[in-house]
Amino acid sequence: MSVAVDASDQIVLVGDFTDHVVLGGLELTGAGSWEAFVARLSPEGAGLWANRIGGALHDEGLSVAVGEGGDVWAGAYFEGSVEVGGEVFAGTADRNMLLVNYAPNGLKRWARAFPSQGNAMSNGLARGPNQGVFAVGNFVGSLDLGTGPLQSAGGMDIFLALLGWDP
C-alpha cells in the first residue's frame, strides 16, 4: 500500500483488497482472490474516484506518485492476467510488473505490463522530469523496461528507471 498527496491536498491511495472495499464512500468489487485499487480522496476523505486493477489471481497495488497537474502513476504487480480499464494484459512470469497512468479525473490514459522471466515489481514511484516517472523495484531473472532485457546477477536484483510519458 502507498499514499501520495497532490498540490490541492487530495489523497491518492494504492493497495489491495479481497471481495470488496469502500474508499471514501466509493465501493469496488473484486473479481478474483486479491485485487489492486487506485483511489483519489478529497482532503476531507470523500471519494472522488476509485479504480480496480484485477484478474482471477493475486494483484497488488504497491506504489503511487502524483504529478504537478494532478495526474496519477500507479505501480502494481499481477499474477496470470489482469484487466485495467477495459484492457487485458497477460503475464509472462509469476509476478508481473504493471504501470498505469491516470488523468486527474481517474480516467486511464495508458497502462503497460513489463515482460519478465521470474518476478518483477515496482516498489516506489516518484515524479521525474518532462512528465516522466522514476520507478524503483526488484526483479528475479530478467526484466525489460523498454530498452532490452536486464539480467539479474543470480538472485533478486533492484532497478531504478526513468520512464517517459508513454513508455
C-alpha positions as a Markdown table, in Angstrom:
| # | Residue | x | y | z |
|---|---|---|---|---|
| 1 | Met | 0.0 | 0.0 | 0.0 |
| 2 | Ser | 1.2 | 3.5 | -0.7 |
| 3 | Val | -0.1 | 7.1 | -0.4 |
| 4 | Ala | 0.6 | 10.4 | -2.1 |
| 5 | Val | -0.8 | 13.9 | -1.7 |
| 6 | Asp | -1.3 | 16.3 | -4.6 |
| 7 | Ala | -0.9 | 20.1 | -4.6 |
| 8 | Ser | -4.6 | 20.5 | -3.6 |
| 9 | Asp | -4.1 | 18.2 | -0.6 |
| 10 | Gln | -6.1 | 15.5 | -2.3 |
| 11 | Ile | -5.1 | 12.0 | -1.2 |
| 12 | Val | -4.2 | 9.2 | -3.7 |
| 13 | Leu | -4.0 | 5.6 | -2.4 |
| 14 | Val | -3.0 | 2.3 | -3.9 |
| 15 | Gly | -3.3 | -1.0 | -2.3 |
| 16 | Asp | -5.2 | -4.3 | -2.4 |
| 17 | Phe | -8.4 | -5.9 | -1.2 |
| 18 | Thr | -10.5 | -9.1 | -1.3 |
| 19 | Asp | -14.2 | -9.3 | -2.2 |
| 20 | His | -15.0 | -5.5 | -1.8 |
| 21 | Val | -13.6 | -2.3 | -0.3 |
| 22 | Val | -15.2 | 1.1 | 0.4 |
| 23 | Leu | -12.9 | 4.1 | -0.1 |
| 24 | Gly | -14.3 | 7.4 | 0.9 |
| 25 | Gly | -17.8 | 6.1 | 0.2 |
| 26 | Leu | -16.9 | 4.6 | -3.2 |
| 27 | Glu | -17.3 | 0.8 | -3.4 |
| 28 | Leu | -15.2 | -1.6 | -5.5 |
| 29 | Thr | -16.0 | -5.2 | -6.0 |
| 30 | Gly | -13.3 | -7.8 | -6.7 |
| 31 | Ala | -13.3 | -10.4 | -9.5 |
| 32 | Gly | -10.6 | -12.8 | -8.1 |
| 33 | Ser | -8.7 | -13.6 | -5.0 |
| 34 | Trp | -6.9 | -10.3 | -4.4 |
| 35 | Glu | -7.5 | -7.1 | -6.4 |
| 36 | Ala | -5.5 | -3.9 | -6.6 |
| 37 | Phe | -7.0 | -0.4 | -6.3 |
| 38 | Val | -6.2 | 3.2 | -7.0 |
| 39 | Ala | -8.3 | 5.9 | -5.4 |
| 40 | Arg | -8.4 | 9.6 | -5.1 |
| 41 | Leu | -10.0 | 11.2 | -2.0 |
| 42 | Ser | -10.7 | 14.8 | -1.1 |
| 43 | Pro | -8.7 | 16.4 | 1.8 |
| 44 | Glu | -11.7 | 15.6 | 4.0 |
| 45 | Gly | -11.7 | 11.9 | 2.9 |
| 46 | Ala | -14.6 | 11.8 | 0.5 |
| 47 | Gly | -14.1 | 9.6 | -2.5 |
| 48 | Leu | -13.5 | 11.4 | -5.8 |
| 49 | Trp | -12.8 | 8.3 | -7.9 |
| 50 | Ala | -11.7 | 4.7 | -7.4 |
| 51 | Asn | -10.5 | 2.1 | -9.9 |
| 52 | Arg | -10.0 | -1.6 | -9.7 |
| 53 | Ile | -7.0 | -3.4 | -11.2 |
| 54 | Gly | -7.7 | -7.1 | -11.2 |
| 55 | Gly | -7.9 | -10.6 | -12.6 |
| 56 | Ala | -8.5 | -14.1 | -11.3 |
| 57 | Leu | -5.3 | -14.4 | -9.2 |
| 58 | His | -3.3 | -12.2 | -6.9 |
| 59 | Asp | -3.0 | -8.5 | -7.9 |
| 60 | Glu | -1.4 | -5.9 | -5.6 |
| 61 | Gly | -1.1 | -2.1 | -5.7 |
| 62 | Leu | 2.4 | -1.2 | -4.4 |
| 63 | Ser | 3.4 | 2.4 | -5.4 |
| 64 | Val | 1.9 | 5.8 | -6.4 |
| 65 | Ala | 3.1 | 9.2 | -7.5 |
| 66 | Val | 1.2 | 12.4 | -8.4 |
| 67 | Gly | 2.3 | 14.9 | -11.0 |
| 68 | Glu | 2.1 | 18.6 | -10.9 |
| 69 | Gly | -1.1 | 18.7 | -13.0 |
| 70 | Gly | -2.7 | 16.0 | -10.8 |
| 71 | Asp | -2.1 | 13.0 | -13.0 |
| 72 | Val | -1.5 | 9.7 | -11.1 |
| 73 | Trp | 1.0 | 7.0 | -11.7 |
| 74 | Ala | 0.3 | 3.6 | -10.0 |
| 75 | Gly | 2.6 | 0.6 | -9.8 |
| 76 | Ala | 1.3 | -2.8 | -9.2 |
| 77 | Tyr | 2.0 | -6.5 | -9.8 |
| 78 | Phe | -0.3 | -9.2 | -11.1 |
| 79 | Glu | -0.3 | -12.9 | -11.5 |
| 80 | Gly | -1.8 | -14.6 | -14.6 |
| 81 | Ser | -3.7 | -11.9 | -16.4 |
| 82 | Val | -5.1 | -8.6 | -15.3 |
| 83 | Glu | -7.8 | -6.1 | -16.5 |
| 84 | Val | -7.1 | -2.4 | -16.3 |
| 85 | Gly | -9.8 | 0.0 | -17.6 |
| 86 | Gly | -11.0 | -2.4 | -20.2 |
| 87 | Glu | -7.5 | -3.5 | -21.4 |
| 88 | Val | -6.3 | -7.0 | -20.5 |
| 89 | Phe | -2.6 | -7.9 | -20.0 |
| 90 | Ala | -1.3 | -11.5 | -19.9 |
| 91 | Gly | 1.7 | -12.0 | -17.7 |
| 92 | Thr | 5.0 | -13.8 | -18.6 |
| 93 | Ala | 6.1 | -14.6 | -15.1 |
| 94 | Asp | 4.8 | -15.4 | -11.6 |
| 95 | Arg | 4.6 | -11.8 | -10.6 |
| 96 | Asn | 4.4 | -9.2 | -13.4 |
| 97 | Met | 5.1 | -5.5 | -13.1 |
| 98 | Leu | 2.4 | -3.1 | -14.2 |
| 99 | Leu | 2.5 | 0.7 | -14.5 |
| 100 | Val | -0.7 | 2.7 | -15.1 |
| 101 | Asn | -1.2 | 6.4 | -15.7 |
| 102 | Tyr | -4.5 | 8.1 | -14.8 |
| 103 | Ala | -5.8 | 11.6 | -15.7 |
| 104 | Pro | -6.7 | 13.8 | -12.7 |
| 105 | Asn | -10.3 | 12.7 | -13.1 |
| 106 | Gly | -9.5 | 9.0 | -12.8 |
| 107 | Leu | -9.7 | 8.0 | -16.5 |
| 108 | Lys | -6.9 | 5.6 | -17.6 |
| 109 | Arg | -4.5 | 7.3 | -20.0 |
| 110 | Trp | -2.4 | 4.2 | -20.6 |
| 111 | Ala | -1.1 | 1.1 | -18.9 |
| 112 | Arg | 1.8 | -1.1 | -19.6 |
| 113 | Ala | 3.0 | -4.5 | -18.4 |
| 114 | Phe | 6.7 | -5.1 | -18.4 |
| 115 | Pro | 7.9 | -8.5 | -19.6 |
| 116 | Ser | 10.0 | -10.6 | -17.2 |
| 117 | Gln | 11.2 | -14.1 | -16.6 |
| 118 | Gly | 10.8 | -14.5 | -12.9 |
| 119 | Asn | 9.2 | -11.9 | -10.6 |
| 120 | Ala | 9.2 | -8.1 | -11.1 |
| 121 | Met | 7.5 | -5.3 | -9.2 |
| 122 | Ser | 7.8 | -1.6 | -8.8 |
| 123 | Asn | 8.0 | -0.8 | -5.1 |
| 124 | Gly | 8.3 | 3.0 | -5.4 |
| 125 | Leu | 7.5 | 5.8 | -7.9 |
| 126 | Ala | 8.4 | 9.4 | -7.9 |
| 127 | Arg | 7.6 | 12.2 | -10.4 |
| 128 | Gly | 10.5 | 12.8 | -12.9 |
| 129 | Pro | 11.3 | 15.5 | -15.4 |
| 130 | Asn | 9.3 | 16.0 | -18.7 |
| 131 | Gln | 6.3 | 14.2 | -17.4 |
| 132 | Gly | 8.3 | 11.0 | -16.7 |
| 133 | Val | 8.3 | 8.9 | -13.6 |
| 134 | Phe | 11.1 | 7.2 | -11.7 |
| 135 | Ala | 10.4 | 3.6 | -10.8 |
| 136 | Val | 12.4 | 1.6 | -8.3 |
| 137 | Gly | 11.8 | -2.1 | -7.7 |
| 138 | Asn | 13.2 | -5.6 | -7.8 |
| 139 | Phe | 13.3 | -8.5 | -10.2 |
| 140 | Val | 14.5 | -12.0 | -10.5 |
| 141 | Gly | 15.6 | -13.5 | -13.8 |
| 142 | Ser | 15.2 | -10.8 | -16.5 |
| 143 | Leu | 13.1 | -7.7 | -16.9 |
| 144 | Asp | 12.5 | -5.5 | -20.0 |
| 145 | Leu | 11.8 | -1.8 | -19.2 |
| 146 | Gly | 11.7 | -0.9 | -22.8 |
| 147 | Thr | 15.4 | -0.8 | -23.6 |
| 148 | Gly | 16.1 | -4.5 | -23.8 |
| 149 | Pro | 16.2 | -7.2 | -21.0 |
| 150 | Leu | 18.1 | -6.6 | -17.8 |
| 151 | Gln | 19.5 | -9.8 | -16.4 |
| 152 | Ser | 19.7 | -10.4 | -12.6 |
| 153 | Ala | 23.0 | -11.5 | -11.1 |
| 154 | Gly | 21.5 | -14.7 | -9.9 |
| 155 | Gly | 19.2 | -13.6 | -7.1 |
| 156 | Met | 16.8 | -10.7 | -6.5 |
| 157 | Asp | 18.2 | -7.5 | -8.1 |
| 158 | Ile | 17.0 | -3.9 | -8.0 |
| 159 | Phe | 16.3 | -1.5 | -10.7 |
| 160 | Leu | 15.9 | 2.3 | -11.0 |
| 161 | Ala | 14.5 | 3.6 | -14.3 |
| 162 | Leu | 13.2 | 6.9 | -15.6 |
| 163 | Leu | 10.2 | 6.0 | -17.8 |
| 164 | Gly | 8.7 | 8.5 | -20.2 |
| 165 | Trp | 5.2 | 9.7 | -20.6 |
| 166 | Asp | 4.2 | 6.8 | -22.8 |
| 167 | Pro | 6.9 | 4.1 | -22.3 |
